[in-house]
Amino acid sequence: MAFDISHTRMVAMRVREQLLPQPEFTPLIIACFQMNQTQVNAAIARLSQTDASAMPTQKVATVNRKLAAVSDLLADLAETIDSTIAQTTHEGGGSGDSAAHSDDCHVQATPKDLSDLPAEPIIALSDVSTIGRFKSTARHFTNAVRPLVRRIRLPKAIERAGVSGVVQFDDQLSDGDVMKAMWVVEEGGEGGWGEVADTLRFTEPFGYCQLPVTDFLALPRFCAQWMLVGRYVALRRPTGQQDGTLQLFRNNNEIRAIRNEPGFTITPNPPLPQPSRPVHPLSQHPFTHHAKPHDPPVRSRIVWQHGVGWATAGVNDREVYASASSLLKELLLCHREFAVGGFTYSPTVVVDRSVRGGHLERIMTRSRHTALDGCSDVLTSEGANGACGQSHVLTTSADPFITLMYFVIPPVNYQDVHVTTTTSEAPAAGVPQDAPFAHRFPRTAAKVRPVLGPIASIVLDGQPR
């Protein structure tokens, strides 16, 4: 009788769920085991002929981890089988500590046999649900889960998720919390923790948090993950004054940012501004064409007001952002730019999208989540009046200053793009204040030119459009 993998898994799960003594060594399970063993051997043979350097590092690490775990489990299984046979042979009809004989001479396991199952390889190999079932059934699993997950599995999950050095968990996590932490990190879905890691790294150059941060679910995954870490991102001024944290709150069916107040609600997957206009300035609406289900577009009224701090704009002034992570990054920039200050702005230059081979056209129509070459990040939003804006970050934490470029398409004239640069670079010594922006801020100009390419001379040098 032939069995496919889905049938094998179904049988295995049924055994795991029941965790009851079996009246005999079930031929079905043995057949499934032998079939899976054959398939694994064939897969390993193919793997040995494959160039591992061409594979994603995360996938190679996953295969290695599972191979090691299964190898340990097989060794323990062989030892258990040999021990069972030896015990049955020597004890004959007598009763032992871990076996009894039924009337038909089959060896019948007692519940004590669960203590013979090796905790470490099973915890390393099984999914979160299976570990939960073992944990609630066998005491030695309960005792083993927290130290094994905290010491072995959780660090490996953090590494595979790409958040090493960005996120870590407290050593004193309780048994329940360590299971939650493992689930949150491992069940990341498409994209994993990528957006959370990028947004946390984005905060470090501004001095808003120190990495790694230490520490659900009818929410977009990014929002659920950020609820764990957002309270560690403190929006602090150089004077020490703190303007809140970049925290997300759950209030019934609402998600709120910075403050747990109604006006600070962010709305995932909102109606897009001016949906009835005949042609979007970017042809296909970028927020739907490039949408990420786990990090969706959001609407917000949160603004920074001089002399007031965080406030909410009018109902008719709501902006929609390309993603929840884009909104949080925009709020960070807003605080750094207006609360902390120290930025200088270039004159705004209006450039036709089609000039110089359409370089600007390609910038404005690419994915809202892909930074330009030479940039570390991109943030995108659209106003209630239909104006479209992109903010490109040209610097990283390794740079001594911060430089941003803004590209804005006004709500009426879709063909022109307003280009502005802002920087915290100190003006060059000895250069007059009325000199061109590129002369006063040469290091900023050096970063801007490669990004602007053929239109750099228009924006920076004043050449005709």
TORKOL-4160 file (C-alpha; in steps of 0.2 Angstrom, whole numbers, padded with zeros to 4 digits, m for minus):
465
<pt num="1" X="0000" Y="0000" Z="0000"/>
<pt num="2" X="0007" Y="0017" Z="m0005"/>
<pt num="3" X="0006" Y="0033" Z="0006"/>
<pt num="4" X="0009" Y="0051" Z="0001"/>
<pt num="5" X="0017" Y="0063" Z="0012"/>
<pt num="6" X="0001" Y="0072" Z="0017"/>
<pt num="7" X="m0006" Y="0055" Z="0023"/>
<pt num="8" X="0010" Y="0051" Z="0032"/>
<pt num="9" X="0009" Y="0068" Z="0041"/>
<pt num="10" X="m0009" Y="0065" Z="0045"/>
<pt num="11" X="m0005" Y="0048" Z="0053"/>
<pt num="12" X="0009" Y="0056" Z="0063"/>
<pt num="13" X="m0001" Y="0070" Z="0069"/>
<pt num="14" X="m0015" Y="0058" Z="0075"/>
<pt num="15" X="m0002" Y="0049" Z="0085"/>
<pt num="16" X="0005" Y="0065" Z="0092"/>
<pt num="17" X="m0013" Y="0071" Z="0097"/>
<pt num="18" X="m0018" Y="0055" Z="0105"/>
<pt num="19" X="m0002" Y="0052" Z="0114"/>
<pt num="20" X="m0010" Y="0036" Z="0121"/>
<pt num="21" X="m0003" Y="0019" Z="0123"/>
<pt num="22" X="m0004" Y="0008" Z="0107"/>
<pt num="23" X="m0009" Y="m0010" Z="0108"/>
<pt num="24" X="0004" Y="m0015" Z="0096"/>
<pt num="25" X="0018" Y="m0009" Z="0085"/>
<pt num="26" X="0007" Y="m0002" Z="0071"/>
<pt num="27" X="0012" Y="m0008" Z="0054"/>
<pt num="28" X="0005" Y="0008" Z="0046"/>
<pt num="29" X="0016" Y="0019" Z="0056"/>
<pt num="30" X="0031" Y="0007" Z="0052"/>
<pt num="31" X="0027" Y="0008" Z="0034"/>
<pt num="32" X="0026" Y="0027" Z="0034"/>
<pt num="33" X="0042" Y="0028" Z="0043"/>
<pt num="34" X="0051" Y="0017" Z="0030"/>
<pt num="35" X="0043" Y="0027" Z="0015"/>
<pt num="36" X="0049" Y="0043" Z="0023"/>
<pt num="37" X="0066" Y="0036" Z="0026"/>
<pt num="38" X="0067" Y="0031" Z="0007"/>
<pt num="39" X="0062" Y="0048" Z="0002"/>
<pt num="40" X="0074" Y="0057" Z="0013"/>
<pt num="41" X="0088" Y="0046" Z="0007"/>
<pt num="42" X="0084" Y="0051" Z="m0011"/>
<pt num="43" X="0083" Y="0069" Z="m0006"/>
<pt num="44" X="0100" Y="0069" Z="0002"/>
<pt num="45" X="0107" Y="0060" Z="m0013"/>
<pt num="46" X="0101" Y="0075" Z="m0024"/>
<pt num="47" X="0106" Y="0087" Z="m0011"/>
<pt num="48" X="0124" Y="0081" Z="m0011"/>
<pt num="49" X="0125" Y="0085" Z="m0030"/>
<pt num="50" X="0119" Y="0102" Z="m0028"/>
<pt num="51" X="0130" Y="0118" Z="m0026"/>
<pt num="52" X="0125" Y="0124" Z="m0008"/>
<pt num="53" X="0133" Y="0141" Z="m0011"/>
<pt num="54" X="0119" Y="0144" Z="m0024"/>
<pt num="55" X="0106" Y="0141" Z="m0010"/>
<pt num="56" X="0099" Y="0155" Z="0002"/>
<pt num="57" X="0109" Y="0155" Z="0018"/>
<pt num="58" X="0093" Y="0153" Z="0028"/>
<pt num="59" X="0087" Y="0138" Z="0019"/>
<pt num="60" X="0104" Y="0129" Z="0021"/>
<pt num="61" X="0103" Y="0133" Z="0039"/>
<pt num="62" X="0085" Y="0126" Z="0041"/>
<pt num="63" X="0091" Y="0110" Z="0032"/>
<pt num="64" X="0106" Y="0108" Z="0043"/>
<pt num="65" X="0096" Y="0111" Z="0059"/>
<pt num="66" X="0083" Y="0098" Z="0054"/>
<pt num="67" X="0096" Y="0085" Z="0048"/>
<pt num="68" X="0104" Y="0087" Z="0065"/>
<pt num="69" X="0088" Y="0086" Z="0075"/>
<pt num="70" X="0082" Y="0070" Z="0065"/>
<pt num="71" X="0099" Y="0062" Z="0067"/>
<pt num="72" X="0098" Y="0064" Z="0086"/>
<pt num="73" X="0080" Y="0058" Z="0086"/>
<pt num="74" X="0084" Y="0042" Z="0075"/>
<pt num="75" X="0098" Y="0038" Z="0087"/>
<pt num="76" X="0087" Y="0039" Z="0102"/>
<pt num="77" X="0074" Y="0029" Z="0092"/>
<pt num="78" X="0086" Y="0015" Z="0088"/>
<pt num="79" X="0092" Y="0015" Z="0106"/>
<pt num="80" X="0074" Y="0014" Z="0113"/>
<pt num="81" X="0069" Y="0000" Z="0101"/>
<pt num="82" X="0085" Y="m0010" Z="0106"/>
<pt num="83" X="0081" Y="m0007" Z="0124"/>
<pt num="84" X="0063" Y="m0013" Z="0122"/>
<pt num="85" X="0068" Y="m0029" Z="0113"/>
<pt num="86" X="0081" Y="m0033" Z="0126"/>
<pt num="87" X="0069" Y="m0030" Z="0140"/>
<pt num="88" X="0056" Y="m0041" Z="0133"/>
<pt num="89" X="0068" Y="m0055" Z="0129"/>
<pt num="90" X="0075" Y="m0055" Z="0146"/>
<pt num="91" X="0060" Y="m0052" Z="0156"/>
<pt num="92" X="0049" Y="m0065" Z="0147"/>
<pt num="93" X="0032" Y="m0065" Z="0154"/>
<pt num="94" X="0036" Y="m0054" Z="0169"/>
<pt num="95" X="0030" Y="m0037" Z="0171"/>
<pt num="96" X="0043" Y="m0023" Z="0170"/>
<pt num="97" X="0043" Y="m0004" Z="0174"/>
<pt num="98" X="0038" Y="0002" Z="0156"/>
<pt num="99" X="0030" Y="m0013" Z="0148"/>
<pt num="100" X="0016" Y="m0025" Z="0150"/>
<pt num="101" X="0009" Y="m0040" Z="0140"/>
<pt num="102" X="m0009" Y="m0041" Z="0133"/>
<pt num="103" X="m0017" Y="m0058" Z="0131"/>
<pt num="104" X="m0012" Y="m0059" Z="0113"/>
<pt num="105" X="0006" Y="m0057" Z="0118"/>
<pt num="106" X="0009" Y="m0040" Z="0110"/>
<pt num="107" X="0020" Y="m0028" Z="0120"/>
<pt num="108" X="0009" Y="m0014" Z="0127"/>
<pt num="109" X="0017" Y="0002" Z="0132"/>
<pt num="110" X="0011" Y="0011" Z="0148"/>
<pt num="111" X="0010" Y="0030" Z="0150"/>
<pt num="112" X="0027" Y="0030" Z="0158"/>
<pt num="113" X="0035" Y="0027" Z="0141"/>
<pt num="114" X="0032" Y="0045" Z="0138"/>
<pt num="115" X="0047" Y="0049" Z="0150"/>
<pt num="116" X="0058" Y="0038" Z="0138"/>
<pt num="117" X="0055" Y="0051" Z="0124"/>
<pt num="118" X="0070" Y="0062" Z="0122"/>
<pt num="119" X="0065" Y="0080" Z="0125"/>
<pt num="120" X="0079" Y="0089" Z="0116"/>
<pt num="121" X="0078" Y="0082" Z="0098"/>
<pt num="122" X="0059" Y="0082" Z="0098"/>
<pt num="123" X="0058" Y="0100" Z="0104"/>
<pt num="124" X="0071" Y="0105" Z="0091"/>
<pt num="125" X="0061" Y="0096" Z="0077"/>
<pt num="126" X="0043" Y="0098" Z="0081"/>
<pt num="127" X="0032" Y="0113" Z="0077"/>
<pt num="128" X="0025" Y="0124" Z="0090"/>
<pt num="129" X="0008" Y="0116" Z="0091"/>
<pt num="130" X="0016" Y="0099" Z="0094"/>
<pt num="131" X="0028" Y="0105" Z="0107"/>
<pt num="132" X="0012" Y="0112" Z="0116"/>
<pt num="133" X="0004" Y="0095" Z="0116"/>
<pt num="134" X="0019" Y="0086" Z="0123"/>
<pt num="135" X="0021" Y="0100" Z="0136"/>
<pt num="136" X="0004" Y="0098" Z="0142"/>
<pt num="137" X="0005" Y="0079" Z="0143"/>
<pt num="138" X="0023" Y="0074" Z="0149"/>
<pt num="139" X="0030" Y="0082" Z="0164"/>
<pt num="140" X="0048" Y="0081" Z="0158"/>
<pt num="141" X="0044" Y="0090" Z="0142"/>
<pt num="142" X="0036" Y="0104" Z="0153"/>
<pt num="143" X="0052" Y="0105" Z="0163"/>
<pt num="144" X="0063" Y="0105" Z="0147"/>
<pt num="145" X="0054" Y="0117" Z="0136"/>
<pt num="146" X="0059" Y="0133" Z="0144"/>
<pt num="147" X="0078" Y="0130" Z="0145"/>
<pt num="148" X="0079" Y="0122" Z="0128"/>
<pt num="149" X="0069" Y="0134" Z="0119"/>
<pt num="150" X="0077" Y="0149" Z="0127"/>
<pt num="151" X="0095" Y="0142" Z="0125"/>
<pt num="152" X="0094" Y="0134" Z="0108"/>
<pt num="153" X="0078" Y="0136" Z="0098"/>
<pt num="154" X="0074" Y="0154" Z="0101"/>
<pt num="155" X="0091" Y="0161" Z="0097"/>
<pt num="156" X="0091" Y="0151" Z="0081"/>
<pt num="157" X="0074" Y="0157" Z="0076"/>
<pt num="158" X="0080" Y="0175" Z="0079"/>
<pt num="159" X="0095" Y="0172" Z="0068"/>
<pt num="160" X="0084" Y="0164" Z="0054"/>
<pt num="161" X="0072" Y="0179" Z="0055"/>
<pt num="162" X="0086" Y="0191" Z="0051"/>
<pt num="163" X="0084" Y="0201" Z="0068"/>
<pt num="164" X="0100" Y="0196" Z="0076"/>
<pt num="165" X="0107" Y="0211" Z="0086"/>
<pt num="166" X="0090" Y="0219" Z="0084"/>
<pt num="167" X="0078" Y="0209" Z="0094"/>
<pt num="168" X="0081" Y="0198" Z="0109"/>
<pt num="169" X="0071" Y="0191" Z="0123"/>
<pt num="170" X="0073" Y="0192" Z="0142"/>
<pt num="171" X="0081" Y="0178" Z="0150"/>
<pt num="172" X="0068" Y="0177" Z="0163"/>
<pt num="173" X="0053" Y="0173" Z="0151"/>
<pt num="174" X="0040" Y="0162" Z="0159"/>
<pt num="175" X="0036" Y="0145" Z="0152"/>
<pt num="176" X="0020" Y="0153" Z="0144"/>
<pt num="177" X="0030" Y="0168" Z="0137"/>
<pt num="178" X="0044" Y="0158" Z="0130"/>
<pt num="179" X="0031" Y="0148" Z="0119"/>
<pt num="180" X="0023" Y="0165" Z="0114"/>
<pt num="181" X="0040" Y="0171" Z="0109"/>
<pt num="182" X="0045" Y="0156" Z="0099"/>
<pt num="183" X="0028" Y="0157" Z="0090"/>
<pt num="184" X="0030" Y="0175" Z="0086"/>
<pt num="185" X="0047" Y="0173" Z="0079"/>
<pt num="186" X="0045" Y="0157" Z="0070"/>
<pt num="187" X="0027" Y="0160" Z="0062"/>
<pt num="188" X="0032" Y="0175" Z="0053"/>
<pt num="189" X="0024" Y="0171" Z="0037"/>
<pt num="190" X="0029" Y="0179" Z="0021"/>
<pt num="191" X="0044" Y="0192" Z="0023"/>
<pt num="192" X="0047" Y="0186" Z="0041"/>
<pt num="193" X="0052" Y="0200" Z="0053"/>
<pt num="194" X="0060" Y="0210" Z="0038"/>
<pt num="195" X="0050" Y="0225" Z="0040"/>
<pt num="196" X="0052" Y="0226" Z="0059"/>
<pt num="197" X="0071" Y="0224" Z="0058"/>
<pt num="198" X="0072" Y="0237" Z="0045"/>
<pt num="199" X="0061" Y="0249" Z="0055"/>
<pt num="200" X="0071" Y="0246" Z="0071"/>
<pt num="201" X="0088" Y="0248" Z="0062"/>
<pt num="202" X="0081" Y="0264" Z="0054"/>
<pt num="203" X="0078" Y="0272" Z="0072"/>
<pt num="204" X="0096" Y="0269" Z="0078"/>
<pt num="205" X="0105" Y="0283" Z="0068"/>
<pt num="206" X="0092" Y="0296" Z="0076"/>
<pt num="207" X="0096" Y="0290" Z="0093"/>
<pt num="208" X="0078" Y="0285" Z="0097"/>
<pt num="209" X="0083" Y="0267" Z="0103"/>
<pt num="210" X="0097" Y="0256" Z="0107"/>
<pt num="211" X="0098" Y="0239" Z="0099"/>
<pt num="212" X="0095" Y="0226" Z="0102"/>
<pt num="213" X="0078" Y="0229" Z="0110"/>
<pt num="214" X="0073" Y="0216" Z="0123"/>
<pt num="215" X="0057" Y="0211" Z="0127"/>
<pt num="216" X="m0010" Y="0196" Z="0092"/>
<pt num="217" X="m0020" Y="0189" Z="0081"/>
<pt num="218" X="m0032" Y="0198" Z="0070"/>
<pt num="219" X="m0019" Y="0211" Z="0066"/>
<pt num="220" X="m0007" Y="0213" Z="0051"/>
<pt num="221" X="0009" Y="0204" Z="0056"/>
<pt num="222" X="0020" Y="0219" Z="0056"/>
<pt num="223" X="0008" Y="0228" Z="0069"/>
<pt num="224" X="0007" Y="0213" Z="0080"/>
<pt num="225" X="0026" Y="0211" Z="0080"/>
<pt num="226" X="0029" Y="0230" Z="0083"/>
<pt num="227" X="0018" Y="0229" Z="0098"/>
<pt num="228" X="0031" Y="0219" Z="0106"/>
<pt num="229" X="0046" Y="0231" Z="0103"/>
<pt num="230" X="0038" Y="0249" Z="0099"/>
<pt num="231" X="0039" Y="0254" Z="0117"/>
<pt num="232" X="0058" Y="0254" Z="0117"/>
<pt num="233" X="0059" Y="0267" Z="0103"/>
<pt num="234" X="0059" Y="0283" Z="0114"/>
<pt num="235" X="0056" Y="0299" Z="0104"/>
<pt num="236" X="0068" Y="0310" Z="0114"/>
<pt num="237" X="0076" Y="0327" Z="0111"/>
<pt num="238" X="0094" Y="0331" Z="0114"/>
<pt num="239" X="0088" Y="0341" Z="0130"/>
<pt num="240" X="0082" Y="0324" Z="0137"/>
<pt num="241" X="0063" Y="0329" Z="0135"/>
<pt num="242" X="0054" Y="0314" Z="0129"/>
<pt num="243" X="0039" Y="0315" Z="0117"/>
<pt num="244" X="0032" Y="0298" Z="0119"/>
<pt num="245" X="0037" Y="0281" Z="0112"/>
<pt num="246" X="0034" Y="0274" Z="0095"/>
<pt num="247" X="0022" Y="0261" Z="0103"/>
<pt num="248" X="0007" Y="0253" Z="0095"/>
<pt num="249" X="m0009" Y="0250" Z="0106"/>
<pt num="250" X="m0023" Y="0238" Z="0104"/>
<pt num="251" X="m0040" Y="0246" Z="0109"/>
<pt num="252" X="m0054" Y="0234" Z="0104"/>
<pt num="253" X="m0054" Y="0234" Z="0085"/>
<pt num="254" X="m0043" Y="0249" Z="0084"/>
<pt num="255" X="m0024" Y="0251" Z="0082"/>
<pt num="256" X="m0017" Y="0267" Z="0089"/>
<pt num="257" X="0001" Y="0274" Z="0088"/>
<pt num="258" X="0011" Y="0284" Z="0101"/>
<pt num="259" X="m0004" Y="0288" Z="0112"/>
<pt num="260" X="m0019" Y="0277" Z="0116"/>
<pt num="261" X="m0031" Y="0290" Z="0111"/>
<pt num="262" X="m0045" Y="0290" Z="0098"/>
<pt num="263" X="m0037" Y="0303" Z="0087"/>
<pt num="264" X="m0021" Y="0292" Z="0086"/>
<pt num="265" X="m0029" Y="0278" Z="0077"/>
<pt num="266" X="m0021" Y="0270" Z="0062"/>
<pt num="267" X="m0032" Y="0261" Z="0050"/>
<pt num="268" X="m0025" Y="0246" Z="0039"/>
<pt num="269" X="m0031" Y="0244" Z="0021"/>
<pt num="270" X="m0041" Y="0261" Z="0021"/>
<pt num="271" X="m0051" Y="0268" Z="0006"/>
<pt num="272" X="m0038" Y="0276" Z="m0005"/>
<pt num="273" X="m0039" Y="0295" Z="m0008"/>
<pt num="274" X="m0049" Y="0301" Z="m0023"/>
<pt num="275" X="m0053" Y="0283" Z="m0029"/>
<pt num="276" X="m0065" Y="0290" Z="m0043"/>
<pt num="277" X="m0052" Y="0300" Z="m0052"/>
<pt num="278" X="m0050" Y="0293" Z="m0070"/>
<pt num="279" X="m0031" Y="0291" Z="m0070"/>
<pt num="280" X="m0019" Y="0290" Z="m0056"/>
<pt num="281" X="m0003" Y="0300" Z="m0058"/>
<pt num="282" X="0007" Y="0284" Z="m0056"/>
<pt num="283" X="m0004" Y="0274" Z="m0068"/>
<pt num="284" X="m0008" Y="0259" Z="m0057"/>
<pt num="285" X="m0011" Y="0264" Z="m0039"/>
<pt num="286" X="0006" Y="0259" Z="m0030"/>
<pt num="287" X="m0002" Y="0255" Z="m0014"/>
<pt num="288" X="m0013" Y="0241" Z="m0021"/>
<pt num="289" X="m0001" Y="0236" Z="m0035"/>
<pt num="290" X="0013" Y="0233" Z="m0023"/>
<pt num="291" X="0004" Y="0230" Z="m0007"/>
<pt num="292" X="0010" Y="0218" Z="0006"/>
<pt num="293" X="m0003" Y="0208" Z="0016"/>
<pt num="294" X="0007" Y="0207" Z="0031"/>
<pt num="295" X="0012" Y="0226" Z="0031"/>
<pt num="296" X="m0003" Y="0234" Z="0022"/>
<pt num="297" X="m0006" Y="0252" Z="0018"/>
<pt num="298" X="m0013" Y="0262" Z="0033"/>
<pt num="299" X="m0022" Y="0279" Z="0036"/>
<pt num="300" X="m0017" Y="0291" Z="0049"/>
<pt num="301" X="m0020" Y="0309" Z="0056"/>
<pt num="302" X="m0005" Y="0310" Z="0067"/>
<pt num="303" X="0005" Y="0326" Z="0064"/>
<pt num="304" X="0018" Y="0336" Z="0074"/>
<pt num="305" X="0014" Y="0354" Z="0078"/>
<pt num="306" X="0027" Y="0366" Z="0084"/>
<pt num="307" X="0023" Y="0372" Z="0102"/>
<pt num="308" X="0011" Y="0357" Z="0104"/>
<pt num="309" X="0020" Y="0341" Z="0100"/>
<pt num="310" X="0010" Y="0326" Z="0094"/>
<pt num="311" X="m0007" Y="0331" Z="0088"/>
<pt num="312" X="m0021" Y="0325" Z="0075"/>
<pt num="313" X="m0025" Y="0333" Z="0059"/>
<pt num="314" X="m0043" Y="0336" Z="0053"/>
<pt num="315" X="m0053" Y="0322" Z="0047"/>
<pt num="316" X="m0051" Y="0329" Z="0029"/>
<pt num="317" X="m0032" Y="0330" Z="0030"/>
<pt num="318" X="m0029" Y="0311" Z="0033"/>
<pt num="319" X="m0014" Y="0304" Z="0024"/>
<pt num="320" X="m0013" Y="0286" Z="0017"/>
<pt num="321" X="0005" Y="0277" Z="0019"/>
<pt num="322" X="0011" Y="0263" Z="0008"/>
<pt num="323" X="0013" Y="0252" Z="0023"/>
<pt num="324" X="0012" Y="0252" Z="0042"/>
<pt num="325" X="0031" Y="0252" Z="0043"/>
<pt num="326" X="0032" Y="0267" Z="0031"/>
<pt num="327" X="0020" Y="0277" Z="0043"/>
<pt num="328" X="0031" Y="0273" Z="0058"/>
<pt num="329" X="0047" Y="0278" Z="0049"/>
<pt num="330" X="0038" Y="0294" Z="0043"/>
<pt num="331" X="0034" Y="0298" Z="0061"/>
<pt num="332" X="0052" Y="0295" Z="0066"/>
<pt num="333" X="0058" Y="0307" Z="0053"/>
<pt num="334" X="0045" Y="0320" Z="0057"/>
<pt num="335" X="0051" Y="0320" Z="0075"/>
<pt num="336" X="0069" Y="0321" Z="0070"/>
<pt num="337" X="0066" Y="0335" Z="0058"/>
<pt num="338" X="0054" Y="0346" Z="0067"/>
<pt num="339" X="0056" Y="0342" Z="0086"/>
<pt num="340" X="0075" Y="0340" Z="0086"/>
<pt num="341" X="0078" Y="0351" Z="0070"/>
<pt num="342" X="0095" Y="0356" Z="0063"/>
<pt num="343" X="0090" Y="0353" Z="0045"/>
<pt num="344" X="0093" Y="0364" Z="0030"/>
<pt num="345" X="0082" Y="0363" Z="0014"/>
<pt num="346" X="0087" Y="0366" Z="m0004"/>
<pt num="347" X="0076" Y="0376" Z="m0016"/>
<pt num="348" X="0062" Y="0366" Z="m0023"/>
<pt num="349" X="0065" Y="0362" Z="m0041"/>
<pt num="350" X="0051" Y="0357" Z="m0053"/>
<pt num="351" X="0056" Y="0343" Z="m0065"/>
<pt num="352" X="0046" Y="0335" Z="m0079"/>
<pt num="353" X="0044" Y="0317" Z="m0077"/>
<pt num="354" X="0049" Y="0313" Z="m0095"/>
<pt num="355" X="0065" Y="0323" Z="m0097"/>
<pt num="356" X="0082" Y="0315" Z="m0098"/>
<pt num="357" X="0076" Y="0298" Z="m0104"/>
<pt num="358" X="0062" Y="0297" Z="m0091"/>
<pt num="359" X="0074" Y="0294" Z="m0076"/>
<pt num="360" X="0062" Y="0303" Z="m0064"/>
<pt num="361" X="0047" Y="0293" Z="m0071"/>
<pt num="362" X="0055" Y="0277" Z="m0067"/>
<pt num="363" X="0059" Y="0283" Z="m0049"/>
<pt num="364" X="0041" Y="0288" Z="m0046"/>
<pt num="365" X="0033" Y="0272" Z="m0053"/>
<pt num="366" X="0044" Y="0258" Z="m0045"/>
<pt num="367" X="0038" Y="0248" Z="m0030"/>
<pt num="368" X="0034" Y="0259" Z="m0015"/>
<pt num="369" X="0045" Y="0247" Z="m0004"/>
<pt num="370" X="0061" Y="0247" Z="m0014"/>
<pt num="371" X="0074" Y="0260" Z="m0010"/>
<pt num="372" X="0084" Y="0268" Z="m0024"/>
<pt num="373" X="0102" Y="0263" Z="m0027"/>
<pt num="374" X="0112" Y="0273" Z="m0015"/>
<pt num="375" X="0098" Y="0275" Z="m0003"/>
<pt num="376" X="0095" Y="0266" Z="0013"/>
<pt num="377" X="0076" Y="0268" Z="0014"/>
<pt num="378" X="0060" Y="0275" Z="0005"/>
<pt num="379" X="0044" Y="0281" Z="0013"/>
<pt num="380" X="0028" Y="0284" Z="0003"/>
<pt num="381" X="0012" Y="0293" Z="0006"/>
<pt num="382" X="m0003" Y="0301" Z="m0002"/>
<pt num="383" X="m0013" Y="0315" Z="0004"/>
<pt num="384" X="m0032" Y="0317" Z="0005"/>
<pt num="385" X="m0031" Y="0330" Z="m0009"/>
<pt num="386" X="m0022" Y="0317" Z="m0020"/>
<pt num="387" X="m0004" Y="0324" Z="m0019"/>
<pt num="388" X="0009" Y="0309" Z="m0019"/>
<pt num="389" X="0025" Y="0310" Z="m0010"/>
<pt num="390" X="0041" Y="0300" Z="m0008"/>
<pt num="391" X="0055" Y="0302" Z="0005"/>
<pt num="392" X="0071" Y="0294" Z="0001"/>
<pt num="393" X="0084" Y="0292" Z="0015"/>
<pt num="394" X="0102" Y="0293" Z="0008"/>
<pt num="395" X="0112" Y="0291" Z="0024"/>
<pt num="396" X="0114" Y="0277" Z="0037"/>
<pt num="397" X="0120" Y="0276" Z="0055"/>
<pt num="398" X="0138" Y="0276" Z="0048"/>
<pt num="399" X="0136" Y="0294" Z="0042"/>
<pt num="400" X="0139" Y="0309" Z="0053"/>
<pt num="401" X="0123" Y="0318" Z="0046"/>
<pt num="402" X="0106" Y="0314" Z="0039"/>
<pt num="403" X="0101" Y="0317" Z="0021"/>
<pt num="404" X="0083" Y="0315" Z="0013"/>
<pt num="405" X="0076" Y="0319" Z="m0004"/>
<pt num="406" X="0058" Y="0322" Z="m0006"/>
<pt num="407" X="0049" Y="0319" Z="m0023"/>
<pt num="408" X="0031" Y="0326" Z="m0023"/>
<pt num="409" X="0018" Y="0325" Z="m0037"/>
<pt num="410" X="0005" Y="0339" Z="m0034"/>
<pt num="411" X="m0014" Y="0335" Z="m0034"/>
<pt num="412" X="m0017" Y="0344" Z="m0051"/>
<pt num="413" X="m0002" Y="0343" Z="m0062"/>
<pt num="414" X="0003" Y="0325" Z="m0063"/>
<pt num="415" X="0017" Y="0327" Z="m0075"/>
<pt num="416" X="0028" Y="0338" Z="m0064"/>
<pt num="417" X="0038" Y="0332" Z="m0049"/>
<pt num="418" X="0044" Y="0344" Z="m0035"/>
<pt num="419" X="0061" Y="0339" Z="m0029"/>
<pt num="420" X="0068" Y="0345" Z="m0013"/>
<pt num="421" X="0084" Y="0340" Z="m0003"/>
<pt num="422" X="0086" Y="0342" Z="0016"/>
<pt num="423" X="0101" Y="0338" Z="0026"/>
<pt num="424" X="0108" Y="0340" Z="0044"/>
<pt num="425" X="0126" Y="0342" Z="0037"/>
<pt num="426" X="0135" Y="0357" Z="0043"/>
<pt num="427" X="0138" Y="0371" Z="0030"/>
<pt num="428" X="0155" Y="0371" Z="0022"/>
<pt num="429" X="0167" Y="0383" Z="0030"/>
<pt num="430" X="0170" Y="0399" Z="0020"/>
<pt num="431" X="0156" Y="0396" Z="0008"/>
<pt num="432" X="0144" Y="0411" Z="0007"/>
<pt num="433" X="0127" Y="0408" Z="0014"/>
<pt num="434" X="0119" Y="0413" Z="m0003"/>
<pt num="435" X="0130" Y="0401" Z="m0013"/>
<pt num="436" X="0121" Y="0386" Z="m0022"/>
<pt num="437" X="0115" Y="0372" Z="m0011"/>
<pt num="438" X="0128" Y="0360" Z="m0018"/>
<pt num="439" X="0142" Y="0371" Z="m0014"/>
<pt num="440" X="0137" Y="0374" Z="0004"/>
<pt num="441" X="0134" Y="0355" Z="0007"/>
<pt num="442" X="0146" Y="0346" Z="m0004"/>
<pt num="443" X="0145" Y="0329" Z="0005"/>
<pt num="444" X="0126" Y="0329" Z="0004"/>
<pt num="445" X="0128" Y="0334" Z="m0015"/>
<pt num="446" X="0140" Y="0319" Z="m0017"/>
<pt num="447" X="0126" Y="0307" Z="m0011"/>
<pt num="448" X="0112" Y="0315" Z="m0021"/>
<pt num="449" X="0120" Y="0316" Z="m0038"/>
<pt num="450" X="0121" Y="0297" Z="m0041"/>
<pt num="451" X="0103" Y="0295" Z="m0036"/>
<pt num="452" X="0097" Y="0309" Z="m0047"/>
<pt num="453" X="0108" Y="0302" Z="m0062"/>
<pt num="454" X="0104" Y="0312" Z="m0078"/>
<pt num="455" X="0093" Y="0325" Z="m0069"/>
<pt num="456" X="0106" Y="0329" Z="m0056"/>
<pt num="457" X="0112" Y="0344" Z="m0066"/>
<pt num="458" X="0095" Y="0351" Z="m0067"/>
<pt num="459" X="0091" Y="0349" Z="m0048"/>
<pt num="460" X="0109" Y="0354" Z="m0041"/>
<pt num="461" X="0117" Y="0365" Z="m0054"/>
<pt num="462" X="0102" Y="0374" Z="m0061"/>
<pt num="463" X="0103" Y="0368" Z="m0079"/>
<pt num="464" X="0088" Y="0371" Z="m0090"/>
<pt num="465" X="0074" Y="0358" Z="m0088"/>
